[in-house]
Amino acid sequence: MADPRATHSTKATTKLPQTGNETTTNVGLLGGLGLFLAGLLGRKKRRDQSDK
């Protein structure tokens, strides 16, 4: 007969760190801010060209 302990995992297993499961809002906020500032800069540039 096979050893029953060999087929079952032990209860005292070590847990791996859970990385990459959290959503990061900082990256989204920085991206949105960058797009907002680029839009403002583009509008200002267009306004300056139409004033000439």
Secondary structure, DSSP 8 states (H G I E B T S, - for coil): ---HHHHS--S--------S-S--HHHHHHHHHHHHHHHHHHHHHHHHHHH-
